[in-house]
Amino acid sequence: MKIETWNVRGFNKIFKHKEYLKVRNNVHFDIIAIIEHRVSLDNVSNIIKKIAFGCHWKHNYNTDGRGRIWLLWNPTNVNVTVLQTTNQFIHCMAETVNGCLRLEFTAIYSLHTIEDRKGLWSGLEAMAPPICNPWLIMGDFNAILKGEDRIGRPVIDAETKDFAHFLDNYGVTELKIVGRFFTWTNIHVHSKIDIALVNANWLNKWTQLEAVAHDPYFSDHSLLTVTIEEYHGRQATPFKFLNCLAGHQDFNTIIEDIWSVHVQGSHTERVWKMKKLNTKEFSKVEFKVRSARQQLHDIQLQLRTTFDDPQLYDREKALKGELEKWSMIEESIMKQNVKNRISTNHINRLVSENGTIVQDAEGIEKEVVAFYSKLFGSREDSLKAIDPRVMSNGPKLDRAQQLKLVEPISTEEIVEGLQGI
């Protein structure tokens, strides 16, 4: 099942219909939410017939006259039941026609102000506790989660507060996105506001899945894609405890809190709190190491010409400590990953020669076969014989060298070779 969301930023122009269809020729979908289309209800049927003939669809014009979200799906592959519609999201149950895969999906188009977005958070919070299926929440949140998610304009705490509160208190987390990091830009500002969130049931079932942020094509927002393959050959990978968690100042308190509460059934929620601590404190470790290095470099550049500023020396000392801390955490995580790698025998995605990210099993198989076919070359039914006269004109081994090549290998040589690996 392939699920997508795309802020097309106005969809009345004919050239956008044409370019959308060109993209669709290369990337098929099962479910897509087209958001911020700015199309009136009178024109919507004609446009959808043109760009998605045969698809079933729903909208949210009834909650907002602008109808900012269209939800389209391919009835040949999936059955979709819309469960709730508001002016900022459409929530549905999706199931493959063969019944092998079932999940809940919420398509998001959030309003622009902090106050207007409170309706989004309250609506999602009301749904979160009863949902026991894998749950994907994806779309344009018009909000960022962390300071590094935007460049070009300062980030204030009020912008991230409600978003972070929802993640911390309602059992959802951000799904890793590959491809483009910033999903929207107006050239001056770059932001990651098109985001995918998932719940614990999703992570337990599909540990290895990632979202892909494609190029924006004709829009100023990236197309987001999540591809779910029903893979029966492996079990869900359990939560991997990182050693660096035990050194965190809040670790003992969290352990005491989660084990002092009686839990009926699965202990997933207990593990989930440790996972949230890991995500909150130890995500993007590589970025933090690079940032500390760069800041230390900048301070030391100043110290080349400024020798009498004690604040600079204090800052340099603090940054050295920060660099050592995150560098050792990075080293610890790296060593654990080597010992306990996830998905070592499974390819989640490939990048084709033309730069397209391939995630579905059939597409990955084709790319691998094509790569090795090209690498090994074409098959020949017969090979030309070697001409001894030509060979005799080149360098030749003497008798001693020939005997050296065929002499038995000693036990000592085998041991030496193994130790050198």
C-alpha positions as CSV (number, residue, x, y, z in Angstrom):
1,M,0.0,0.0,0.0
2,K,1.4,3.4,-1.0
3,I,0.1,6.4,0.8
4,E,0.9,10.0,-0.2
5,T,0.2,13.6,0.8
6,W,1.0,16.6,-1.3
7,N,0.4,20.3,-0.8
8,V,0.0,21.4,-4.5
9,R,-0.5,25.1,-3.5
10,G,-3.4,25.8,-5.9
11,F,-4.7,23.4,-8.5
12,N,-6.8,25.4,-10.9
13,K,-4.1,25.9,-13.5
14,I,-4.0,23.6,-16.4
15,F,-0.2,23.3,-16.4
16,K,-0.4,21.9,-12.9
17,H,-2.8,19.2,-14.0
18,K,-0.4,18.3,-16.8
19,E,2.6,18.2,-14.6
20,Y,0.7,16.2,-11.9
21,L,-0.2,13.6,-14.5
22,K,3.4,13.4,-15.6
23,V,4.5,12.7,-12.0
24,R,1.8,10.1,-11.7
25,N,3.1,8.2,-14.7
26,N,6.3,7.5,-12.7
27,V,4.8,7.2,-9.2
28,H,1.6,5.3,-8.7
29,F,-0.5,5.5,-5.5
30,D,-3.1,3.7,-3.5
31,I,-4.2,6.6,-1.3
32,I,-3.3,10.3,-1.8
33,A,-4.3,13.4,0.1
34,I,-4.1,16.5,-2.1
35,I,-4.1,19.6,0.1
36,E,-4.4,23.3,-0.3
37,H,-5.8,22.9,-3.8
38,R,-7.8,26.1,-3.7
39,V,-10.4,24.7,-6.0
40,S,-14.1,25.6,-5.5
41,L,-16.7,22.9,-5.0
42,D,-18.2,23.6,-8.4
43,N,-15.0,22.7,-10.3
44,V,-13.7,19.8,-8.2
45,S,-15.5,17.0,-10.0
46,N,-14.2,17.9,-13.4
47,I,-10.6,18.3,-12.2
48,I,-10.6,14.9,-10.3
49,K,-12.0,13.1,-13.4
50,K,-9.1,14.6,-15.3
51,I,-6.3,13.8,-12.9
52,A,-7.5,10.6,-11.2
53,F,-10.1,9.0,-13.4
54,G,-11.7,5.9,-11.7
55,C,-10.6,6.9,-8.2
56,H,-13.0,7.3,-5.3
57,W,-12.7,10.4,-3.3
58,K,-13.9,12.4,-0.3
59,H,-13.4,16.0,0.8
60,N,-13.9,18.4,3.7
61,Y,-15.9,21.2,2.0
62,N,-18.7,20.4,4.5
63,T,-16.5,21.6,7.4
64,D,-14.7,24.4,5.6
65,G,-16.1,26.1,2.5
66,R,-12.6,26.1,1.0
67,G,-12.4,22.3,1.3
68,R,-8.7,22.3,1.8
69,I,-8.2,18.4,1.6
70,W,-9.1,15.9,-1.1
71,L,-8.7,12.3,-0.1
72,L,-8.4,10.0,-3.2
73,W,-7.9,6.2,-3.4
74,N,-7.7,3.4,-6.0
75,P,-10.7,1.1,-5.3
76,T,-9.0,-1.7,-7.2
77,N,-6.3,-2.0,-4.5
78,V,-7.8,-0.5,-1.3
79,N,-11.0,0.0,0.6
80,V,-11.3,3.3,2.5
81,T,-13.9,4.3,5.1
82,V,-13.9,7.9,6.3
83,L,-14.4,8.0,10.0
84,Q,-14.0,11.7,10.8
85,T,-13.7,15.0,8.9
86,T,-12.8,18.4,10.3
87,N,-11.5,21.6,8.7
88,Q,-7.9,20.5,9.3
89,F,-7.9,16.7,8.8
90,I,-9.7,13.7,7.3
91,H,-9.4,10.5,9.3
92,C,-10.1,7.1,7.7
93,M,-9.7,3.4,8.0
94,A,-7.8,1.8,5.0
95,E,-7.5,-1.8,4.1
96,T,-6.1,-3.7,1.1
97,V,-8.8,-5.5,-1.0
98,N,-7.3,-8.8,-0.1
99,G,-7.6,-8.0,3.6
100,C,-3.9,-8.5,4.4
101,L,-3.1,-5.0,5.5
102,R,-5.2,-2.7,7.7
103,L,-4.4,0.7,9.2
104,E,-5.8,4.1,10.1
105,F,-4.7,7.2,8.2
106,T,-5.1,10.9,9.0
107,A,-4.5,13.4,6.2
108,I,-3.5,16.8,7.6
109,Y,-3.7,20.4,6.4
110,S,-3.1,22.6,9.4
111,L,-4.0,26.3,9.6
112,H,-1.3,28.9,9.7
113,T,-1.6,30.5,13.2
114,I,-0.8,28.9,16.6
115,E,-4.3,29.7,17.8
116,D,-6.0,28.2,14.8
117,R,-3.9,25.0,15.1
118,K,-5.2,24.3,18.6
119,G,-8.3,22.8,17.0
120,L,-6.1,20.3,15.1
121,W,-4.3,19.2,18.3
122,S,-7.5,18.9,20.3
123,G,-9.1,16.8,17.5
124,L,-6.1,14.5,17.2
125,E,-5.8,14.1,21.0
126,A,-9.5,13.1,21.2
127,M,-8.8,10.3,18.7
128,A,-5.4,9.0,20.0
129,P,-6.3,6.9,23.0
130,P,-8.9,4.5,21.4
131,I,-6.8,3.8,18.2
132,C,-5.4,0.3,18.4
133,N,-4.5,-0.2,14.7
134,P,-1.3,1.1,13.1
135,W,-1.9,4.8,12.7
136,L,-0.2,7.2,10.2
137,I,-0.7,10.9,10.5
138,M,0.8,12.8,7.5
139,G,0.5,16.1,5.7
140,D,1.3,19.8,6.0
141,F,1.3,20.7,9.6
142,N,2.3,24.4,9.0
143,A,4.4,24.0,12.1
144,I,7.8,22.7,13.0
145,L,8.8,20.3,15.7
146,K,12.4,21.3,16.4
147,G,14.6,24.4,16.0
148,E,16.7,22.8,13.2
149,D,13.6,22.2,11.1
150,R,13.8,25.7,9.8
151,I,16.4,28.1,8.5
152,G,16.0,31.6,7.4
153,R,13.7,32.7,10.2
154,P,14.2,32.3,14.0
155,V,12.2,29.7,15.8
156,I,10.4,30.6,19.0
157,D,9.3,28.1,21.7
158,A,5.6,29.0,21.2
159,E,5.7,27.5,17.7
160,T,6.8,24.1,18.8
161,K,5.1,23.8,22.2
162,D,1.7,22.4,21.2
163,F,3.3,20.0,18.6
164,A,5.8,18.7,21.2
165,H,3.1,18.3,23.8
166,F,1.0,16.1,21.4
167,L,4.0,13.8,20.7
168,D,5.0,13.6,24.4
169,N,1.6,12.8,25.8
170,Y,-0.3,10.8,23.1
171,G,2.0,7.9,22.1
172,V,3.0,9.1,18.7
173,T,6.5,9.8,17.2
174,E,7.9,11.3,14.1
175,L,8.6,8.8,11.3
176,K,12.0,9.1,9.7
177,I,12.0,10.9,6.4
178,V,14.6,10.3,3.7
179,G,15.1,12.3,0.6
180,R,14.8,16.1,1.0
181,F,15.1,17.4,4.6
182,F,13.3,20.7,4.1
183,T,9.9,20.1,2.5
184,W,8.9,23.7,1.8
185,T,10.6,26.8,0.8
186,N,9.9,30.3,-0.5
187,I,13.7,30.6,-1.4
188,H,14.3,32.8,1.7
189,V,13.0,30.4,4.3
190,H,13.4,26.6,4.3
191,S,11.2,24.5,6.6
192,K,10.3,20.9,7.4
193,I,6.5,21.3,7.8
194,D,5.4,18.3,5.8
195,I,5.7,15.5,8.4
196,A,4.7,11.9,9.0
197,L,3.8,10.7,12.5
198,V,3.1,7.1,13.7
199,N,1.9,5.4,16.8
200,A,3.5,2.5,18.8
201,N,1.4,-0.1,17.0
202,W,2.8,1.1,13.7
203,L,6.4,0.8,14.9
204,N,5.8,-2.6,16.4
205,K,4.5,-3.9,13.0
206,W,6.7,-2.0,10.5
207,T,9.9,-1.1,12.3
208,Q,11.9,-0.6,9.1
209,L,9.5,1.8,7.2
210,E,10.5,5.3,6.3
211,A,8.7,8.2,4.5
212,V,10.2,9.7,1.4
213,A,10.2,13.4,0.7
214,H,10.4,13.7,-3.1
215,D,11.3,16.8,-5.1
216,P,8.5,19.4,-5.1
217,Y,8.1,19.3,-9.0
218,F,5.6,22.1,-9.8
219,S,4.7,22.9,-6.2
220,D,6.7,24.5,-3.4
221,H,6.1,21.5,-1.1
222,S,7.6,18.0,-1.4
223,L,5.4,15.1,-2.2
224,L,5.5,12.7,0.8
225,T,5.3,8.9,0.3
226,V,5.0,6.0,2.6
227,T,5.1,2.5,1.0
228,I,4.0,-0.5,3.1
229,E,5.0,-3.9,1.9
230,E,3.4,-6.9,3.7
231,Y,6.5,-8.9,4.5
232,H,6.0,-12.3,6.1
233,G,9.6,-13.5,6.3
234,R,10.6,-11.6,9.5
235,Q,9.2,-10.6,12.9
236,A,9.1,-7.0,14.1
237,T,12.4,-6.0,15.5
238,P,12.2,-5.4,19.3
239,F,13.1,-2.1,20.9
240,K,16.9,-1.8,21.0
241,F,18.2,-0.3,24.3
242,L,21.0,2.1,23.8
243,N,23.7,2.1,26.5
244,C,23.8,5.9,26.5
245,L,20.2,6.0,27.9
246,A,21.4,4.7,31.2
247,G,23.7,7.7,31.6
248,H,20.9,10.3,31.2
249,Q,20.0,12.3,34.3
250,D,16.3,11.4,34.0
251,F,16.8,7.6,33.3
252,N,16.4,6.4,36.9
253,T,13.3,8.5,37.5
254,I,11.6,7.3,34.3
255,I,12.4,3.7,35.1
256,E,10.9,4.1,38.6
257,D,7.8,5.8,37.3
258,I,6.9,3.3,34.5
259,W,7.5,0.3,36.7
260,S,5.5,1.6,39.6
261,V,2.3,1.7,37.5
262,H,0.3,-1.5,37.1
263,V,-0.1,-2.5,33.4
264,Q,-2.6,-5.0,32.1
265,G,-1.6,-7.0,29.0
266,S,1.3,-5.7,26.9
267,H,4.2,-3.7,28.3
268,T,4.6,-1.8,25.1
269,E,3.8,1.5,26.8
270,R,6.6,1.1,29.3
271,V,9.1,0.5,26.5
272,W,7.5,3.4,24.6
273,K,8.5,5.9,27.3
274,M,12.1,4.8,27.1
275,K,11.9,5.1,23.3
276,K,10.6,8.7,23.6
277,L,13.5,9.6,25.9
278,N,15.8,8.2,23.3
279,T,14.1,10.1,20.5
280,K,14.0,13.4,22.5
281,E,17.6,13.4,23.8
282,F,19.6,11.2,21.5
283,S,18.2,11.8,18.0
284,K,20.4,13.5,15.4
285,V,23.6,12.7,17.4
286,E,25.7,13.1,14.2
287,F,24.2,16.6,13.7
288,K,25.0,17.6,17.3
289,V,28.6,16.4,16.9
290,R,29.1,18.4,13.7
291,S,27.5,21.5,15.3
292,A,29.8,21.3,18.3
293,R,32.8,20.9,16.1
294,Q,31.8,23.9,14.0
295,Q,31.1,26.1,17.0
296,L,34.4,25.1,18.6
297,H,36.2,26.0,15.3
298,D,34.5,29.4,15.2
299,I,35.5,30.2,18.8
300,Q,39.1,29.2,18.1
301,L,39.2,31.4,15.1
302,Q,38.3,34.3,17.3
303,L,40.9,33.3,19.8
304,R,43.7,33.6,17.2
305,T,43.3,37.4,17.4
306,T,41.7,37.9,20.8
307,F,43.8,36.8,23.8
308,D,42.2,38.6,26.8
309,D,38.5,37.6,26.7
310,P,37.8,35.1,29.5
311,Q,34.3,34.5,28.2
312,L,35.7,33.1,24.9
313,Y,37.9,30.7,26.9
314,D,35.0,29.6,29.0
315,R,33.0,29.1,25.9
316,E,35.8,27.1,24.3
317,K,36.1,24.9,27.4
318,A,32.3,24.3,27.4
319,L,32.3,23.4,23.7
320,K,35.1,20.9,24.2
321,G,33.1,19.2,26.9
322,E,30.0,19.2,24.6
323,L,32.0,17.8,21.7
324,E,33.4,15.0,23.9
325,K,30.0,14.1,25.3
326,W,28.3,13.8,21.9
327,S,31.3,12.2,20.2
328,M,31.4,9.4,22.9
329,I,27.6,8.9,22.6
330,E,28.0,8.6,18.8
331,E,30.8,6.1,19.3
332,S,28.7,4.1,21.7
333,I,25.7,4.0,19.4
334,M,27.9,3.0,16.5
335,K,29.4,0.1,18.3
336,Q,26.0,-1.2,19.3
337,N,24.7,-0.8,15.8
338,V,27.6,-2.9,14.5
339,K,26.9,-5.7,17.0
340,N,23.1,-5.6,16.5
341,R,22.3,-4.2,13.1
342,I,18.7,-3.8,12.0
343,S,17.5,-5.2,8.7
344,T,20.9,-6.5,7.6
345,N,19.2,-9.0,5.3
346,H,16.5,-6.7,3.9
347,I,16.8,-3.8,1.5
348,N,14.3,-1.0,2.4
349,R,15.0,1.3,-0.5
350,L,17.3,1.9,-3.5
351,V,18.1,5.0,-5.5
352,S,17.9,4.3,-9.2
353,E,20.3,5.7,-11.8
354,N,17.9,8.6,-12.6
355,G,17.7,9.5,-8.9
356,T,14.3,8.0,-8.2
357,I,13.9,6.4,-4.7
358,V,12.5,2.9,-5.1
359,Q,10.8,1.3,-2.0
360,D,8.4,-1.4,-3.3
361,A,9.7,-5.0,-3.4
362,E,9.1,-5.4,-7.2
363,G,10.9,-2.2,-8.0
364,I,13.9,-3.0,-5.8
365,E,14.1,-6.5,-7.5
366,K,14.1,-4.9,-11.0
367,E,16.8,-2.4,-10.0
368,V,19.1,-5.1,-8.5
369,V,18.7,-7.3,-11.6
370,A,19.3,-4.4,-14.0
371,F,22.4,-3.3,-12.0
372,Y,24.1,-6.8,-12.0
373,S,23.0,-7.5,-15.6
374,K,24.8,-4.3,-16.7
375,L,27.8,-5.1,-14.4
376,F,28.3,-8.6,-15.7
377,G,27.6,-7.8,-19.3
378,S,25.8,-9.8,-22.0
379,R,25.9,-13.6,-22.3
380,E,28.1,-15.1,-25.1
381,D,27.4,-18.7,-26.4
382,S,31.1,-19.1,-27.3
383,L,34.4,-17.4,-26.5
384,K,37.3,-16.8,-28.8
385,A,40.2,-19.2,-28.1
386,I,43.5,-17.9,-26.6
387,D,46.2,-17.4,-29.2
388,P,49.4,-19.0,-27.7
389,R,51.7,-17.0,-30.0
390,V,50.3,-13.7,-28.6
391,M,50.6,-15.0,-25.0
392,S,54.2,-16.0,-25.5
393,N,55.1,-12.5,-26.4
394,G,54.1,-11.1,-23.0
395,P,55.7,-11.5,-19.5
396,K,56.0,-15.2,-18.3
397,L,56.6,-16.9,-15.0
398,D,59.8,-18.8,-14.6
399,R,59.7,-22.4,-13.2
400,A,60.3,-21.3,-9.6
401,Q,57.4,-18.9,-9.7
402,Q,55.2,-21.5,-11.2
403,L,56.0,-24.0,-8.4
404,K,55.4,-21.2,-5.8
405,L,51.8,-20.8,-7.0
406,V,50.9,-24.4,-6.6
407,E,52.7,-25.3,-3.3
408,P,50.6,-26.3,-0.3
409,I,49.4,-23.7,2.1
410,S,50.7,-24.2,5.7
411,T,48.7,-24.0,8.9
412,E,50.8,-21.1,10.0
413,E,49.9,-19.1,6.9
414,I,46.2,-19.8,7.5
415,V,46.4,-18.6,11.1
416,E,48.4,-15.5,10.0
417,G,45.8,-14.7,7.4
418,L,42.8,-15.1,9.8
419,Q,44.5,-12.9,12.4
420,G,45.1,-10.2,9.8
421,I,41.3,-9.9,9.0
